[in-house]
Amino acid sequence: MNRRKFLGLGVMAVAAMPVALSAFSSIDFRATKPDAWKAKTVEDAIKALYGDIKPEESGVTVKAPKVASNGGAVPVTVKADIDAKSVAVFQNMNPESAVAVFNVPEGGIVDYFLKIKLKATDENGGNGVITAIAEGKDGKFYKGTVALQVAKGGCEG
């Protein structure tokens, strides 16, 4: 293949990319649900994002270390064994509870890994909780949680 033909095909591929990406329509939750990102409690953030729901406590697994030594980068894994439209992650240790919302593409597998910056848990030994809500394509909501502690000196200093 000569160079001009190769470059021409590359330009055509780049021009067609926005059309291809628009097929994976996704919701911008920050723009459409701004109150979810300002909510101070997990319950308020879930309500602002999904409305008044009663999620089943099954179908979603959240994993994190029991004690995180570095609050600046707490590893979290979220998995779901349901056919999901979206997955949202929340926590109760920082001032705003919403962490992230993922649009799940058609046929997508929910097996996400992320790192969250979290404040240290209180001196009284209280646990922090990370919650994940999956919006199923069946119209139901599913929930998973994990409790953890963040050692002092993490993201606070």
N, C-alpha and C positions, 0 to 999 in steps of 0.2 A: 504494500500500500504506500502510495507516495505521501509526502508530508502535507501537501495542501488538502488532500482528501481526508487525511487523519484529523487535521485541525478543523476542517469544516464539520466533520461528524461530531467532534467535541463541542463545538459551539451549538450545534443543534441539540445535543444531549443536555447541555446546561440550560438552554432556552425552554426545553420541555420539562425540566425538573419542577418548577412551581406548579404546573398542571398535575404532575404525578403526586406531589406532596399534598395537594389540596384534596386528593381522594382520601387521605387519612385525616378527616376532619376531627379536630379536637376542640375542647372547650378551654378557654383561657379563664381559669377559676379566679385568678387575681383580679381580672377586669369585671367578670360577671358576678362574683361573690366577694366583694371587698371586705364585708363585715367579718367573714370567717378569719381573715388575716389579722384583725384587730382584737379578736375575742381573747379574754384573759383566762377562761376555763375551757377544758376539753369539751364539756357539754355544750357550752355556748358556741364554740367553733363548729362542732358537728351540726348543731341546729342551723347555724348560718349557712353552712355548706349544703346540707341535705334536707333541711326541714325537721319536723318533729318525727323522728324515726325510732323504732325499737329494733335494733340489730340483734340477730341471733348470735350467740356466743359460740360459733363454730365456723369452720371453713377457712379461717385465716390464722396463720401462725406468725408470731413476732418473736424474734430472738435478739438478745443483747446480752452483754456480760452482766453477771450479778452485781459485780462491783467494777465500775469503770474508773481506772486510775487517771485517765486524761479526759476531762470534761470538754476539751477542745475538739475532740474527734471520737465520739462514741459510735462504734460500729453497730448497725442495726440491719437485720434481714427480715423482709416481709415476704411471705409466701401465701398463696391462696389456691385451694383445690376446687374452686368454683369458676364458672365462666363469668368473668367480671367486666364491667364497663369502665369503672374507675376504682382507684385505691387511694385513700387519704391517710396520712400519718400525723398523729398529734402527740403532744407531751405535756406534762403538768409541772415542769420545773422552771421554765423560762417565762417571762412576762406575757408573751403571745403564744398561744397553744398550737396553732396550725404550723406544721413543718413542711409538708409537701403533698401535692395531689398529682397522681399519674393517670393519664388517659390510657386505657388498655386497648391496643388495636385488635381488630377482628382476628380471632384465633390466637391472640397473644397469651403468653404464659406469665403469671404473676410470680416472679422470683426476683425481687429487687433487693439491692444492697445499697445502703447509704450511710453516711457518717453525719451525726447530729452534734451540734455544739450545745452542751447542757451545763447549767449551773450546778454547783455542789448541792447535795441534799442537806436538809436542815440538821442542826446539832442534836436534835431529839431522836435521830435515827430513822426519821421518816423516809419511806421509799418514794422514788419517782416512778411514774408509770408511763410507758409508751403504748399508745393505742393505734391500731390500724382498723379502718373501716373499708370494706369492699362493697361496692354497689354492684349487685349481680344483674346479669341480663334478664333474670327472671323477675326483676322488680323488687327483690328482697335485699336487705342489707345484712352483712356479716361482720363480726368483730373478733379481733384478737388483741391481747394485751400481754405485756411483760413488765415486771417490777424490777427496779435496779437502784443501786446507790452510786453516786458520783463522789469520789474522794475529793476532799478539799485540796486546793492548789491546782485544780484542773483548769477550766477556762477562766476562773476568777483570779488566778494569779500564780 
